[in-house]
């Protein structure tokens, strides 16, 4: 009996995901509103499933729902660097621009040793106070993320202690209207308490250091037009595994949002050393849809 190859199955799955994200807005258009917030302020769904840049977490909530609206968004993304590639699928629900619940699944292919690592993340984000546009000091949100690594073998071989862990964070976002060359600017800063090694893909903590580290995430974006945003991100990382140094992550991104139902992001990513493999650089592509 004919069985398609692994690469063919992956390609078919990616095509199906893309078609779903492109067709879904047309199905729901006229049934549900996209939301009242400013275009492109839904950001990019990051690798953890939360609203933000591709790498960082913002205080903004997924989608465009205002205080009297709800929204749902789905996202698929692909990150390809020298020795690894990662596929992410996520789903987020925004209740009244107050509470967001997110689910994400990461699959990391470790190409040099022909294996992969999978993990799942459940996130909750609560808007504490403010509005990113209208409040003087922007919007403040807090959240937590529970991540479970289903393939902890590689992490354990490098000294990781646990297969699951919880991150806690406090994020601030502010949108400055007509701030630079009459263009809108978005700035974000996040403080995160974490024990995760490479987001949890290499487990959590180590036998030598199982404490929480406080790290920062920073990003800024310029809305060149109402539909196009360029920006940069920087995400600090803990460094708990003696057998494999962990570097901070950074990226330059370009996002295109033709409507509130659809957004696409392309980024150059510099992830540094990962699991002993040096200078991991490459690209990040994401496609998201919401209603």
C-alpha positions as CSV (number, residue, x, y, z in Angstrom):
1,X,0.0,0.0,0.0
2,X,1.3,3.5,-0.9
3,X,2.3,5.7,2.0
4,X,3.4,9.3,1.4
5,X,6.9,10.3,2.6
6,X,7.4,12.3,5.8
7,X,8.3,15.4,3.8
8,X,5.2,15.0,1.6
9,X,3.0,14.7,4.7
10,X,4.5,17.8,6.2
11,X,4.0,19.8,3.0
12,X,0.4,18.6,2.8
13,X,-0.2,19.7,6.4
14,X,1.3,23.1,5.8
15,X,-0.8,23.6,2.7
16,X,-3.9,22.6,4.6
17,X,-3.1,25.0,7.4
18,X,-2.5,27.9,5.0
19,X,-5.7,27.2,3.2
20,X,-7.6,27.1,6.4
21,X,-6.2,30.4,7.6
22,X,-6.9,32.1,4.2
23,X,-10.4,30.7,3.7
24,X,-11.6,31.0,7.3
25,X,-12.0,34.8,7.3
26,X,-14.2,34.6,4.3
27,X,-16.5,32.1,5.9
28,X,-17.0,34.1,9.1
29,X,-17.0,37.5,7.4
30,X,-20.4,39.1,8.0
31,X,-21.1,36.7,10.9
32,X,-18.5,38.0,13.4
33,X,-16.7,41.4,13.6
34,X,-12.9,41.4,13.6
35,X,-12.8,43.9,16.5
36,X,-12.5,47.6,17.0
37,X,-8.8,48.0,17.8
38,X,-6.4,49.7,15.4
39,X,-5.1,47.6,12.5
40,X,-1.8,45.8,13.1
41,X,-2.1,46.3,16.9
42,X,-2.9,42.6,17.3
43,X,0.8,42.0,16.7
44,X,2.2,38.7,15.8
45,X,1.4,35.5,17.6
46,X,4.7,34.4,19.0
47,X,6.3,31.0,19.4
48,X,4.6,30.6,22.8
49,X,1.1,31.3,21.3
50,X,0.8,34.7,22.9
51,X,0.3,38.1,21.2
52,X,3.6,39.9,20.6
53,X,6.4,39.8,18.2
54,X,7.6,36.5,16.8
55,X,9.9,36.0,19.8
56,X,8.6,38.4,22.5
57,X,5.4,38.8,24.5
58,X,3.4,42.1,24.5
59,X,0.8,43.4,26.9
60,X,-1.6,43.5,24.0
61,X,-4.0,40.6,23.8
62,X,-4.5,38.3,20.7
63,X,-6.8,39.7,18.1
64,X,-8.6,43.0,17.9
65,X,-11.4,42.7,20.4
66,X,-12.4,45.8,22.4
67,X,-13.9,45.8,25.9
68,X,-17.3,44.7,24.5
69,X,-16.1,42.1,22.0
70,X,-14.5,38.7,21.8
71,X,-12.2,37.3,19.2
72,X,-10.5,34.1,18.1
73,X,-7.2,33.8,16.2
74,X,-5.2,30.9,14.7
75,X,-1.6,30.9,13.7
76,X,1.0,28.7,11.9
77,X,4.7,29.6,11.8
78,X,8.0,28.2,10.6
79,X,11.4,29.0,11.9
80,X,14.4,27.7,10.0
81,X,18.0,28.2,11.2
82,X,21.2,26.4,10.3
83,X,20.8,23.1,12.2
84,X,17.1,23.3,13.4
85,X,13.7,24.1,12.1
86,X,10.5,24.6,14.2
87,X,6.9,24.5,13.3
88,X,4.3,26.1,15.6
89,X,0.5,25.9,15.5
90,X,-1.5,28.0,18.0
91,X,-5.0,29.1,18.9
92,X,-6.0,32.1,21.0
93,X,-9.2,33.4,22.5
94,X,-9.6,37.0,23.6
95,X,-12.5,37.7,26.0
96,X,-13.5,41.4,26.1
97,X,-9.9,42.6,25.7
98,X,-9.4,41.6,29.3
99,X,-8.4,37.9,29.3
100,X,-6.6,35.8,26.7
101,X,-6.3,32.0,26.7
102,X,-3.8,30.5,24.3
103,X,-2.8,27.0,23.2
104,X,0.4,26.3,21.3
105,X,2.3,23.3,20.0
106,X,5.9,23.4,18.9
107,X,7.8,20.8,16.9
108,X,11.6,21.3,16.7
109,X,13.5,19.2,14.2
110,X,17.1,18.6,15.2
111,X,18.6,18.0,11.8
112,X,22.2,16.9,12.7
113,X,20.9,13.9,14.7
114,X,17.7,13.3,12.7
115,X,15.3,13.6,15.6
116,X,12.6,16.0,16.9
117,X,11.3,17.5,20.1
118,X,7.6,18.4,20.7
119,X,6.1,20.5,23.4
120,X,2.7,22.1,24.3
121,X,2.0,25.4,26.0
122,X,-1.1,26.7,27.7
123,X,-1.1,30.4,28.4
124,X,-3.3,32.9,30.3
125,X,-2.8,36.7,30.0
126,X,-4.8,39.3,32.0
127,X,-4.9,43.0,31.1
128,X,-4.4,44.7,34.4
129,X,-4.8,48.4,33.5
130,X,-4.6,51.0,30.8
131,X,-5.0,51.1,27.1
132,X,-2.1,50.9,24.7
133,X,-3.2,54.0,22.7
134,X,-5.3,56.2,25.0
135,X,-3.6,55.7,28.4
136,X,-0.6,57.9,29.2
137,X,1.6,55.0,30.3
138,X,0.1,52.5,27.9
139,X,-1.2,49.0,28.7
140,X,-0.1,46.7,31.5
141,X,-0.7,42.9,31.5
142,X,0.4,39.9,33.4
143,X,0.4,36.2,32.5
144,X,1.6,32.7,33.0
145,X,2.5,29.9,30.6
146,X,2.6,26.2,31.4
147,X,4.8,24.2,29.1
148,X,5.2,20.4,28.9
149,X,8.0,18.8,26.9
150,X,7.0,15.5,25.4
151,X,10.5,14.6,24.3
152,X,12.7,15.4,27.3
153,X,15.5,12.9,26.4
154,X,17.8,15.4,24.8
155,X,17.2,18.0,27.5
156,X,18.0,15.4,30.2
157,X,21.2,14.4,28.4
158,X,22.3,18.0,28.7
159,X,21.5,18.3,32.4
160,X,17.9,19.5,32.4
161,X,15.9,18.6,35.6
162,X,12.2,18.8,34.6
163,X,10.0,18.1,31.6
164,X,7.5,20.8,32.5
165,X,7.5,24.3,33.9
166,X,5.6,27.6,34.4
167,X,6.7,31.0,33.3
168,X,5.4,34.2,34.9
169,X,5.6,37.6,33.2
170,X,4.6,41.3,33.4
171,X,4.4,43.2,30.1
172,X,3.9,46.8,29.1
173,X,2.9,48.1,25.7
174,X,2.4,51.6,24.4
175,X,1.4,52.9,20.9
176,X,2.5,56.4,20.1
177,X,0.3,58.0,17.3
178,X,2.1,60.0,14.6
179,X,5.3,59.7,16.7
180,X,8.0,59.3,13.9
181,X,7.7,60.9,10.5
182,X,3.9,61.1,11.2
183,X,3.9,57.3,11.6
184,X,2.6,55.2,14.6
185,X,5.2,53.5,16.8
186,X,4.6,50.5,19.1
187,X,7.1,49.8,22.0
188,X,7.0,46.9,24.4
189,X,8.9,45.7,27.4
190,X,8.4,42.5,29.4
191,X,9.9,41.0,32.6
192,X,9.7,37.2,32.7
193,X,10.5,34.8,35.5
194,X,11.5,31.5,34.0
195,X,13.4,28.2,34.4
196,X,13.0,27.2,30.7
197,X,16.0,26.0,28.7
198,X,15.4,27.2,25.1
199,X,11.7,27.9,25.8
200,X,11.4,24.5,27.4
201,X,12.6,22.6,24.3
202,X,15.6,21.5,26.4
203,X,13.5,21.1,29.6
204,X,13.4,23.2,32.7
205,X,16.1,24.0,35.2
206,X,19.2,21.9,35.9
207,X,20.6,19.8,38.8
208,X,23.0,22.7,39.5
209,X,20.5,25.6,39.2
210,X,16.7,25.0,39.5
211,X,15.9,28.6,40.5
212,X,13.9,31.1,38.5
213,X,15.8,33.7,36.5
214,X,14.4,37.2,35.8
215,X,14.9,38.1,32.1
216,X,13.7,40.9,29.8
217,X,12.0,41.1,26.4
218,X,12.1,44.2,24.3
219,X,10.6,45.1,20.9
220,X,9.6,48.1,18.9
221,X,7.6,48.5,15.6
222,X,7.1,51.3,13.1
223,X,3.8,51.3,11.1
224,X,5.2,52.5,7.8
225,X,1.6,52.4,6.5
226,X,-1.6,51.3,8.2
227,X,-0.9,47.8,6.8
228,X,2.9,47.4,7.0
229,X,5.0,47.3,10.1
230,X,8.8,46.9,10.5
231,X,10.4,46.3,13.8
232,X,13.1,44.6,16.0
233,X,13.0,42.3,19.0
234,X,15.4,41.2,21.7
235,X,14.7,38.4,24.1
236,X,17.0,37.6,27.0
237,X,17.4,33.9,28.0
238,X,18.6,32.1,31.1
239,X,21.7,30.0,30.9
240,X,21.3,27.0,33.2
241,X,22.8,24.0,31.3
242,X,26.5,23.7,31.8
243,X,26.8,21.4,28.8
244,X,25.1,23.8,26.3
245,X,25.4,27.6,26.6
246,X,22.2,29.5,25.8
247,X,22.3,32.9,24.1
248,X,19.8,35.7,23.9
249,X,17.5,35.8,20.8
250,X,17.0,38.8,18.4
251,X,15.1,39.4,15.2
252,X,14.2,42.0,12.5
253,X,10.7,41.6,11.2
254,X,8.3,42.8,8.5
255,X,4.6,42.3,9.1
256,X,1.8,42.8,6.5
257,X,-1.8,43.0,7.6
258,X,-4.1,43.5,4.6
259,X,-7.1,43.3,7.0
260,X,-8.0,42.5,10.6
261,X,-8.7,39.0,9.4
262,X,-5.2,38.2,8.1
263,X,-1.6,39.0,8.9
264,X,1.7,37.7,7.5
265,X,5.2,38.1,9.1
266,X,8.7,37.5,7.7
267,X,11.7,37.9,10.0
268,X,15.5,37.4,10.1
269,X,16.3,35.6,13.4
270,X,19.6,35.3,15.2
271,X,19.3,32.7,17.9
272,X,22.9,32.2,18.8
273,X,24.1,28.9,20.2
274,X,21.5,26.1,20.7
275,X,22.4,22.8,22.4
276,X,26.1,23.1,21.4
277,X,25.4,24.2,17.8
278,X,26.9,27.6,17.3
279,X,25.6,30.7,15.4
280,X,22.1,29.6,14.6
281,X,20.7,32.3,12.2
282,X,17.9,32.1,9.7
283,X,14.3,33.2,9.1
284,X,10.9,33.1,10.6
285,X,7.6,33.1,8.7
286,X,4.1,33.3,10.3
287,X,0.6,33.4,8.9
288,X,-2.3,34.2,11.2
289,X,-6.0,34.7,10.9
290,X,-8.7,35.9,13.3
291,X,-12.3,36.9,13.7
